[in-house]
Amino acid sequence: MHKVAEGVYRIPARAANTYLVEASKGLVLVDTGLPGSEKRILKAIARLGRTPSDLKLVLLTHRHLDHIGSAAALKKQTGAKLASHPFEKPYAAGTLVISVPSAWSFYGRIVRKLTTLEYWSLKLFRIIKFQTAHVDLAADEESVLDGVGLDGSVVWTPGHTKGSVTLFLNQPSVAIVGDLLRARRGQLVEPLLMESIPQTQASVKRVLDLDPEIICPGHGKPLPASRVKIEKRMVKHVVVAKKKEEEEDLEELTSGLF
């Protein structure tokens, strides 16, 4: 567990970051990692001198397995309410099948194929056992944070997926963005996979307009907002990564799975 700012902690879970936020009426968790991440998260809660029942809200930034995988287990063990954008709710419930977004580059297409192959291989050998979860609250309702006494807002930030959201905290000034951005070589860059490039660009601008001091991505370390670097013409501009960079990205992609 790593302290990001006062009352905000990063917990590297299986394959993705989760973030624990202290609120006046309990704890808020943003994302849950792959299935099997709940023990690591509950251990972090204990390190803060809290109990599982202190976790009052679990906010899912989007539908992908590395972010919702332990939601059901945590909900069962803590009694916390689960919140997501309405677009993501049927995926958490298993009503709709999760699909991998489109890739914006040659290397992104390679990662997309590897991710899909890896996911089905892990399911085939029962290494990943995803439990569906009922979403209790709509993340776009203003009252979702009022119930836990958290000074902030949930911002709709589509692009990576249609129902992606960002948790913005007023004090400290922190934006927890899920996969809207990823940390790469000391910068915050666009995700490799996106359902919509224009929506991603608009959502990044929306987050930056809130003037956060720190941005917390789903993958990589939190960085100052000044480190955001987005390609202006991502649709036409295709980037072919160097071999060394490809190896680093593949290592980052698969780290924490086992």
Beta strands, then each sheet from edge to edge (+ up, - down):
strand 1: 2-5
strand 2: 8-12
strand 3: 17-23
strand 4: 26-30
strand 5: 55-59
strand 6: 81-84
strand 7: 102-103
strand 8: 137-138
strand 9: 152-156
strand 10: 165-169
strand 11: 174-178
strand 12: 182-184
strand 13: 187-189
strand 14: 193-194
strand 15: 214-217
strand 16: 223-224
sheet 1: 1+ 2- 3+ 4- 5- 6- 8-
sheet 2: 7+ 14-
sheet 3: 9+ 10- 11+ 15+ 16-
sheet 4: 12+ 13-
end
